[in-house]
Amino acid sequence: MTGIRGYECAPWQLLWRGLDLSGLTQTESTFALSNGHIGLRGTLEEAEPRGLPGTYLNGFYEEHPLPYAEAGYGYPEAGQTVVNVTDGKIIRLLVEDEPLDLRYGHAPQHHRVLDFRTGTLRRETEWTSPTGRRVRVRSERLVSFTQRAVVAIRYEVEPLDGPVQFVAQSDLLANEPIESETGDPRVAAALEAPLHCEYMTAADYGAVLVHHTSRSGLRMAAAMDHEIDAPGGSDLRTDISVEDDLARLTVAVDVAEGGCLRLTKYLGYGWSSQRSIPALRSQVDAALAGARQTGWEGLLSAQRRFLDDFWASADVELDGDPELQQALRFSLFHVLQAGARGESRAIPGRGLTGPGYDGHAFWDSETFVAQVLTYTLPGAAGDALRWRHSTMDKARNRARQLGLRGTAFPWRSINGDECSAYWPAGTAAFHVNADIADAVARYLAATGDTDFERDHGTELLIETARLWMSLGHHDPHGGFRIDGVTGPDEYSAIVDNNVYTNLMAQRNLFEAAASCSRQPDVAARLSVSKHETGAWLTAARAMLVPYDDLLDVHPQSERFTEHARWDFRSTPASAYPLLLNFPYFDLYRKQVVKQSDLVLAMHLRGDAFTLEQKRRNFTYYEALTVRDSSLSAATQAVLAAECGHLDLAFDYFAEAAFVDLHDVHGNVRNGLHIASLAGAWIALVAGFGGLRDHDGELSFQPRLPPELERIAFHVCFRQARFRVDVRRGEATYTLTDGGPVSFTHHGEPVTLDADPVTLPSPEPADRPRPTQPDGRAPERRRPGRAIDAASSDAAFSADTVIAAAARPADER
């Protein structure tokens, strides 16, 4: 084990020794537990010291007005912000009337462990109180993957120097006071005591609190129950009390040395926009009954079985860099937590690990997170797309408001309504439609889920295709244009024929027509005629893809390469991110790229480019891309690998993987960057594994960077699971479940059945390393030495996080 910024390096866990009060908000994010439905930040059970406490229910939010200096037609009227709901993690401890608070007394031993195989957060502390009494506290908590409404905590305390009186106070606490960081007073007001009590009850060892929000009209319930065990204790005394925002079980007991007070706390959570108070109380009561029936050991066993199955489908291995091995499993574990049991809800940009981005979901849920889930936990990918389908009426209404047909899915949202008040990076980013369609097509190709296609997929493809036909038009030369849009790069806005948007829209149109032919009854129900599908195909074949013949590259959008270049040499490091230091109008009219745009097109629509075009394009855009977004590094890693720049790909891969463990962007206090964590898997599997899935066909072109000796990963595809093991000069494919499965390896067809297949992998020729803007090259990553976030090109200050929904997704 070696120390990495406070974390110890271990393959299957994240361990922090000691207490760093200045870093609490960061570790509260990295140690967060979630199942996609409930999220708990990694605060200590004693509640203090704390950084930024948080307990979240996916989809539970409060509304607030969106501010406009000057309103305009079609501007969204209401923002949505995730609510810190009733906190059930709290178990305060008094040692002979002295509160256990690690800021006082002395803690010679204190460590916390996030275990990727057990799915729990463990803690052990030895503490000497200010009055000299020594105790040991152990705790373990889980958010259940198998019983999605359930949280469980095991809390143990034992005296180390003679008998001690312990008093434990186990709480349900609503409207937990939190200092708001938002600069928008409307948001701050909405989050100041957002929960209003409707019902409370307590009896025996349990209690229930029911609250509602003022503006969003949502109701939530939280319930707790306990098992108490105090061998060696005497005169156990308990008391239960309840008030509007607090329910508390108090346990007092004298425990002899060698004895232990053990408290097992079960929590149940539920929320609804429609169900009554009795119905919600019944729901959380039932959740607690199920948890008690399963018991603590049963919940642990079920959690382990769930994760054993996940890792059998998703584990990644690499030889040559133990820190990256740990970071990759950390990334996958949090991607799983963000999407495993969200089911009818979105996958927020920060998961349920913090309040960043106001708890909103963006297009990267489909483009990055759903891509990983499709090949590792396909059921969760299908659930995420079912959520999109459930919001189609809102997307249709938004399209009609904008004078368009089909659907206009939101740039940022919690419930499906658009809540970005920044037009260029919000409404004009119509590529969200194509990103959703791309995820649908990928899921269908990878799973063959005809029920999903019939019930959800075909309609999603049809309505997103209809948007392009009303948004675009045929020009006098016969080309199909899509004008006045914003692509993934938010430093270019309201542009004509953005290559990414056009190519993704083209695929959307082709896939919609194909799905209609497979599901004619659905097409008929949605009034799709042969004339309409014919128009889709005509537009797709005529889609304009700009090309600069003089520079021999694709412009990111029409005439982009004619703009003046940004003066990178005169831009100091302190001026990044540029959006917080320069006016947007200046960014929009210059050649400067916030995050991968055309490069992302070359990944997702790589079938539309030759290898030589990719190499020229990649070199050109490397010199313009400043990575003021956490979404960029992973995609640059993928294309760097394909273009033969394996050392550069490795550096970008490390940046994506360490984005939160090393707080590369300086804002992990607000939650983890789930898309970048998903991007780390993509960088390894699509970059060094060379996975592509164009036209529903799977292909691999594995290649290893010099820094790694071996990589291995798993893929789920068409009811088969198989393992890819890449070593220097060869790759071995092994079927682990189901099959057979067909794909290509460096262009050679392969059908994988019972016997493993080993094939040679040509070594790519060394190519000159492209240059980046002055001061924006990725930190060189060498195994055994962590990247330096303090000097990282992408470093943010925590003070720069933009929380107001009236601003674009700047901090992304």
ZAKE-147453 format. One record per residue (C-alpha): x, y, z; residue in three letters. Coordinates in steps of 0.25 Angstrom, whole numbers, plus 2048, in hexadecimal, padded with zeros to 3 digits. Example, Ala and Ser with C-alpha at 12.3 -4.5 7.8 and 13.67 -1.06 7.14 Angstrom:
! ZAKE-147453
8317EE81FALA
8377FC81DSER
//
This chain:
! ZAKE-147453
800800800MET
80580E7FDTHR
7FE81B801GLY
7F78237F6ILE
7F28307FAARG
7ED82A807GLY
7E781E801TYR
7EF811802GLU
7F08097F5CYS
7E97FC7F5ALA
7E27F47EAPRO
7D47F27F0TRP
7D27FE7F9GLN
7D480C7FCLEU
7DB80E80ALEU
7DE81B811TRP
7E681C81FARG
7E5827828GLY
7DB833828LEU
7DE83F81FASP
7D4849823LEU
7D7852817SER
7D484680DGLY
7C7842813LEU
7BE846808THR
7C783F7FEGLN
7C7832805THR
7B8833808GLU
7B68337F9SER
7C08277F6THR
7BA81F802PHE
7AC8217FEALA
7A28157FDLEU
7978147F3SER
78E80A7ECASN
7898147E1GLY
77C8167EAHIS
78281B7F7ILE
78F8227F9GLY
797824806LEU
7A382D806ARG
7AF82880FGLY
7AD83081BTHR
7B182A829LEU
7A6824831GLU
7A782E83CGLU
7A4839832ALA
7AF842836GLU
7B9845832PRO
7B3846824ARG
7B684D817GLY
7A984D80ELEU
79F843813PRO
79583D809GLY
78A832808THR
7838327FATYR
77882A7F4LEU
7798297E5ASN
76F8337DFGLY
76B83A7EBPHE
76D8497E9TYR
7678577ECGLU
7648617E2GLU
7688707E1HIS
76687B7D8PRO
77187D7CDLEU
77688B7CCPRO
7778937BFTYR
77C8A17BEALA
7748A17B1GLU
76A8967AEALA
7678907A0GLY
75D88779ATYR
76087879DGLY
76987B7A9TYR
7668707B4PRO
75F8767C0GLU
76386D7CCALA
7708677D0GLY
77185A7D8GLN
77B8577E3THR
77E84A7EAVAL
77A84A7F9VAL
782845805ASN
77783C80BVAL
776836819THR
78383281EASP
783824824GLY
792821825LYS
793829832ILE
79782183FILE
79D82A849ARG
7A5824855LEU
7A882A863LEU
7B382386BVAL
7AF826879GLU
7A8833874ASP
7B483786BGLU
7AF83885CPRO
7B8830853LEU
7BD83B84AASP
7CB838843LEU
7CE847844ARG
7D0845853TYR
7D783B85BGLY
7E1832854HIS
7DF827849ALA
7EC81F847PRO
7E581683DGLN
7DB81A833HIS
7D8814825HIS
7CD81281BARG
7CB808810VAL
7C2808804LEU
7C27FA800ASP
7BF7F77F1PHE
7BB7E87F3ARG
7B37E9800THR
7AC7F67FCGLY
7AE7FC80ATHR
7B5808811LEU
7BC80381DARG
7C380C828ARG
7CB809834GLU
7CF81383ETHR
7D781384BGLU
7D481F853TRP
7D8825861THR
7CE82F866SER
7D383D86CPRO
7D083687ATHR
7D982A876GLY
7D081F873ARG
7D4816868ARG
7CA80F85FVAL
7CA808851ARG
7BF80B847VAL
7BC80283BARG
7B1805831SER
7AD7FF823GLU
7A280481AARG
79B80080DLEU
791805804VAL
78B7F87FFSER
78B7F57F0PHE
7817E97F2THR
7777F17FBGLN
7787FF7F5ARG
7708067FFALA
77980180BVAL
785807812VAL
78C7FF81DALA
797803827ILE
79E7FB831ARG
7A480383CTYR
7AD7FD847GLU
7B4804853VAL
7BC7FD85EGLU
7C480386APRO
7D380186ALEU
7D6805879ASP
7CB800882GLY
7BC801883PRO
7B680D87CVAL
7A881387BGLN
7A481486CPHE
79981D867VAL
79581B858ALA
78B824851GLN
78681F844SER
77F82A83CASP
77682D830LEU
77983B82DLEU
772844823ALA
77685181EASN
78484F822GLU
78B85D822PRO
79585E816ILE
79C86B812GLU
79886D803SER
7A38707F9GLU
79A8757EETHR
79B8837E9GLY
78C8837E6ASP
7838887F1PRO
7778817EBARG
77E8747ECVAL
7838767FAALA
77587A7FFALA
76F86D7F8ALA
779865800LEU
77786C80EGLU
76F862816ALA
76885C809PRO
761851810LEU
754853817HIS
74F849822CYS
74284281FGLU
743836828TYR
74B830833MET
74B82483CTHR
75481C845ALA
75381084EALA
75C805854ASP
76980684CTYR
76380D83FGLY
75E819839ALA
75881F82CVAL
75982D827LEU
75183281AVAL
75483F814HIS
750847807HIS
7568527FFTHR
74F85F7FCSER
7518617EDARG
7548547E7SER
74884D7EEGLY
7508417F2LEU
74F8397FEARG
759830805MET
759827811ALA
765822819ALA
764817824ALA
76E81082DMET
76E804836ASP
7797FE83FHIS
77F7F1845GLU
7877F3852ILE
7917E9857ASP
7997ED864ALA
7A07E0869PRO
7A87E4876GLY
79F7F0877GLY
7957F2883SER
7897FA885ASP
7867FD876LEU
77C809875ARG
77680E869THR
76D81A865ASP
76681E858ILE
76282C855SER
75C833848VAL
75A842844GLU
758848836ASP
766847831ASP
76C83D83BLEU
76A82F83FALA
77482A849ARG
77681C850LEU
77F81E85DTHR
786811862VAL
78E81286FALA
796807875VAL
7A280487EASP
7AB7FB877VAL
7B77F387DALA
7C57F2877GLU
7C47E786DGLY
7B57EA86BGLY
7AF7F185FCYS
7A37F985BLEU
79E7F584EARG
7937FD847LEU
78E7F8839THR
786803832LYS
77C801827TYR
77780C81ELEU
76C80C814GLY
76A81880ATYR
75F81B800GLY
7598267F8TRP
74E8297EFSER
7478357E8SER
73982E7E9GLN
7398247F5ARG
732828802SER
73882880FILE
73381B813PRO
738815806ALA
74681A808LEU
746816817ARG
742808813SER
74D808808GLN
75880B812VAL
75280281DASP
7537F7813ALA
7617FA80FALA
7657F981ELEU
75E7EC81FALA
7657E6814GLY
7727EB819ALA
7707E5827ARG
76C7D8821GLN
7787D7819THR
7817DC824GLY
78E7E3824TRP
7967D7820GLU
78C7D3815GLY
78D7E2810LEU
79C7E080FLEU
79B7D3808SER
7927D87FEALA
79A7E47FBGLN
7A67DB7F9ARG
79F7D27F0ARG
79A7DE7E8PHE
7A87E47E6LEU
7AE7D67E3ASP
7A57D57D7ASP
7A87E37D3PHE
7B77E27D4TRP
7B67D57CCALA
7B07DD7C1SER
7B87EA7C3ALA
7C57E97C9ASP
7D17EF7C3VAL
7E07EB7C5GLU
7ED7F27C2LEU
7FB7EE7C5ASP
8057F97C6GLY
7FE8047CEASP
7F88007DCPRO
7F280E7DEGLU
7EB80D7D1LEU
7E67FF7D4GLN
7E08057E1GLN
7DA8117DAALA
7D38097CFLEU
7CC8007D9ARG
7C880C7E1PHE
7C38127D4SER
7BB8067D0LEU
7B58057DFPHE
7B08137DEHIS
7AA8117D0VAL
7A38057D6LEU
79E80D7E2GLN
7998187D9ALA
79180F7D0GLY
78E8017D6ALA
7808047DCARG
77C8127D7GLY
77280A7CEGLU
7678147CBSER
7708207CEARG
77C8277C7ALA
78B8267CAILE
78F8337CFPRO
79D8397CAGLY
7A28387D9ARG
79A82B7DCGLY
79582C7EALEU
7A28307F0THR
7A083F7F1GLY
79884B7EDPRO
7A084F7E1GLY
7998537D4TYR
78D8547DDASP
78B8457DCGLY
7888467CDHIS
78A83C7C2ALA
7908407B5PHE
79383A7A8TRP
79F8337ADASP
7968297B5SER
7948227A7GLU
7A18257A0THR
7AA8217ABPHE
7A381A7B7VAL
7998127AFALA
7A480D7A5GLN
7AB8077B1VAL
79F8017B7LEU
79B7FB7A9THR
7A77F27A9TYR
7A87EF7B8THR
79A7F07BELEU
7907F17B2PRO
7847F17BBGLY
7887FE7C1ALA
78A8047B4ALA
77C8007AFGLY
7768067BCASP
77D8137B9ALA
7778147ABLEU
76A8107B1ARG
76B81D7B9TRP
76D8257ADARG
76181F7A7HIS
7598227B3SER
75C8317B0THR
7588317A2MET
74B8397A4ASP
7538447AALYS
75D84379EALA
752844794ARG
74C85079BASN
75985779BARG
75B85478CALA
74D85A789ARG
751866792GLN
75D868789LEU
75586677CGLY
75B858779LEU
75584A777ARG
75983E77FGLY
76084078CTHR
76A84A792ALA
77184379DPHE
77784C7A8PRO
7858507AATRP
78484F7B9ARG
77884A7C1SER
7748427CDILE
76583E7C9ASN
7668407BAGLY
76384F7B9ASP
76E8587B3GLU
7758607BFCYS
7808667B8SER
77E8757B6ALA
78A8777ADTYR
78587679FTRP
792873797PRO
7978687A0ALA
7888637A3GLY
77D864799THR
78786578DALA
78E858791ALA
785850789PHE
78F845788HIS
78983F795VAL
77E83978CASN
789832784ALA
79082D791ASP
784827796ILE
781820789ALA
79081B788ASP
78E815796ALA
78180E791VAL
788809785ALA
79480478DARG
78B7FD797TYR
7837F678DLEU
78F7F1785ALA
7967EC792ALA
78A7E5798THR
7807E278DGLY
7757E6797ASP
7697E678ETHR
75F7E9799ASP
7677F679CPHE
7677FA78EGLU
7587F778CARG
7547FE799ASP
75E80A79AHIS
76980A790GLY
76280B782THR
75A817788GLU
76781E78DLEU
76D81C77FLEU
761821778ILE
75F82E780GLU
76D831780THR
76E82F771ALA
76283876FARG
769844776LEU
77584476CTRP
76B844760MET
764851766SER
77185776BLEU
77985475EGLY
77785774FHIS
77C854741HIS
78485F73BASP
78386272CPRO
78F859729HIS
78884D72FGLY
78F84C73CGLY
78884B74APHE
78C856753ARG
78A857762ILE
78D866766ASP
78D86E773GLY
79186377DVAL
79B861788THR
7A3854787GLY
7AA84E793PRO
7B5859793ASP
7AE86579BGLU
7B986E797TYR
7B286E789SER
7A3871789ALA
79887377FILE
7A086E773VAL
79C868766ASP
79F85A762ASN
7A685576FASN
7AD84876AVAL
7AA841777TYR
79B845777THR
799842768ASN
7A0834768LEU
798830775MET
78B83576FALA
78F82D762GLN
79082076BARG
783824772ASN
77B825765LEU
781817760PHE
77E81076DGLU
77081676DALA
76D81175FALA
773803763ALA
76B802770SER
75E805768CYS
7607FA75FSER
7637F076AARG
7577F6772GLN
74C7F9768PRO
7407F9772ASP
74780377BVAL
74A80C76EALA
73C80B76AALA
73780F778ARG
74081B777LEU
73B81F769SER
74881C763VAL
74681B754SER
750815749LYS
751823744HIS
756828751GLU
76081D753THR
764820744GLY
76682E748ALA
76F82A754TRP
77882274BLEU
77982C740THR
77D83774BALA
78782D751ALA
78E82A744ARG
78E839741ALA
79483D74EMET
79E84874DLEU
7AB845753VAL
7B4852751PRO
7C385074DTYR
7CE85A74CASP
7D685673FASP
7E0860741LEU
7E485B74FLEU
7E084D74CASP
7D884B759VAL
7C984C75DHIS
7C5859763PRO
7BE857770GLN
7B285E76ASER
7B186675DGLU
7BC87175CARG
7C286D769PHE
7D086C764THR
7CF87A75EGLU
7CD88176CHIS
7D9887772ALA
7E187E77CARG
7E088178BTRP
7ED887790ASP
7F187C799PHE
7FF88179BARG
7FA88D7A2SER
7F08867AATHR
7F58847B8PRO
7F28777C0ALA
7EA87F7CASER
7E08837BEALA
7DB8747BDTYR
7D08707BCPRO
7CE87B7B1LEU
7BF87C7B3LEU
7C18837C1LEU
7CB88D7BCASN
7C78917AEPHE
7BA8957A7PRO
7B388A79FTYR
7B2892793PHE
7C1892792ASP
7C2883794LEU
7B788178ATYR
7BE88877FARG
7CC881781LYS
7D287477EGLN
7D286E78DVAL
7CC861791VAL
7C785F7A0LYS
7C585079EGLN
7C6845793SER
7BB848788ASP
7C084477BLEU
7C983A782VAL
7BD834789LEU
7B783377BALA
7C382B776MET
7C0821782HIS
7B181F781LEU
7B1820772ARG
7BE81B76FGLY
7B8814763ASP
7B782275CALA
7C682575CPHE
7D281E756THR
7DE81B75FLEU
7E6826758GLU
7DB83075AGLN
7DA82D769LYS
7E982F76AARG
7E983C764ARG
7DD84176BASN
7E283C779PHE
7EF843777THR
7E8850773TYR
7DE85077ETYR
7E884C789GLU
7EE85A787ALA
7E186178ALEU
7DB859795THR
7DD85E7A3VAL
7D58537ABARG
7CD85D7B3ASP
7C38517B5SER
7C58447BCSER
7BE83D7B0LEU
7CA8407A7SER
7D68377ABALA
7CF82A7A9ALA
7CB82C79BTHR
7D9832797GLN
7DF82579DALA
7D781D794VAL
7DB824787LEU
7E982678BALA
7EA81778DALA
7E381477FGLU
7EC81F778CYS
7F981877EGLY
7FC822789HIS
7FC817794LEU
80481F79EASP
7FB82B79DLEU
7EF82279EALA
7F581C7ABPHE
7F682A7B1ASP
7E882E7ADTYR
7E38217B3PHE
7E98247C0ALA
7E38317C0GLU
7D582C7BFALA
7D88217C9ALA
7DD82A7D3PHE
7D48357D1VAL
7CD8347DFASP
7D882C7E7LEU
7E28377E4HIS
7D78427E3ASP
7DC8467D6VAL
7D28517D4HIS
7D18567E2GLY
7C28537E4ASN
7C18457E9VAL
7BB84B7F6ARG
7AE84C7EEASN
7AE83E7EAGLY
7B58347E0LEU
7B68367D1HIS
7AE82A7CDILE
7B082B7BEALA
7BF82D7BFSER
7C08217C8LEU
7B88197BDALA
7C281F7B3GLY
7CD8197BAALA
7C780B7B6TRP
7C58107A8ILE
7D38157A7ALA
7D88077ABLEU
7CE7FF7A3VAL
7CC807797ALA
7DA80E797GLY
7E380279APHE
7D97F7798GLY
7D57FE78BGLY
7C67FA78DLEU
7BD800782ARG
7AE7FD780ASP
7AB804772HIS
79E7FF76CASP
79B7F5777GLY
7A87ED774GLU
7B37EB77FLEU
7C27ED77BSER
7CF7EE783PHE
7DC7F377FGLN
7E47F178CPRO
7F17F978EARG
7F97FB79BLEU
8008087A0PRO
80F8067A4PRO
80B8097B2GLU
8027FC7B4LEU
8067EE7B3GLU
7F87E87B1ARG
7E97EC7B2ILE
7DD7E37B3ALA
7CE7E77B3PHE
7C17E17B1HIS
7B67E37A7VAL
7A77DF7A7CYS
7A17DE799PHE
7957D7794ARG
7937CE7A0GLN
7A27CA7A1ALA
7AC7CF7AAARG
7BB7CE7A6PHE
7C97D27ABARG
7D37DA7A3VAL
7E17D87A7ASP
7EB7E17A0VAL
7FA7DF7A1ARG
8067E4799ARG
8047DF78BGLY
7F77D778DGLU
7E97D6793ALA
7E17CA798THR
7D27CA798TYR
7CB7C07A2THR
7BD7BD7A3LEU
7B87BD7B2THR
7A97BC7B0ASP
79F7BA7A5GLY
7A37BB796GLY
7A87B978CPRO
7AB7C7788VAL
7B17CD77BSER
7BA7DA779PHE
7C67DE772THR
7D57DF777HIS
7DD7E976FHIS
7D37E6764GLY
7D47D7765GLU
7C67D0767PRO
7C67C8774VAL
7BB7BF77ATHR
7BD7BC788LEU
7B87AF78EASP
7BC7A6799ALA
7CB7A7796ASP
7D47B3798PRO
7D97BA78CVAL
7E77C178CTHR
7EA7CA780LEU
7F67D377DPRO
7F57E277FSER
7FE7EB776PRO
8077F577DGLU
803803779PRO
80E80B773ALA
81381777CASP
80D824777ARG
81283277BPRO
80A837788ARG
800842784PRO
80184F78CTHR
7F7855795GLN
7F4864798PRO
7FF86A7A0ASP
7FE8657AEGLY
7F385C7ABARG
7FA84F7A8ALA
7F68437B1PRO
7FF8407BDGLU
8088357B9ARG
8048287C0ARG
80F81E7C4ARG
80B8127CCPRO
80E8147DBGLY
80D8237DAARG
7FF82A7DCALA
7FB8357D3ILE
7FD8437D9ASP
7EF8497DAALA
7F58567DFALA
7FC8587D2SER
7F28517C9SER
7ED8597BDASP
7DF8567C1ALA
7E085B7CFALA
7D38627D4PHE
7D286A7E1SER
7C68657EAALA
7C28747EBASP
7BF8747DCTHR
7B48697DCVAL
7A786F7D5ILE
79B86A7DCALA
7908737D7ALA
78886D7CCALA
78787A7C5ALA
7968777C1ARG
79A86D7B7PRO
7A18607BCALA
7AE8677BDASP
7B485F7C7GLU
7B38527BFARG
//
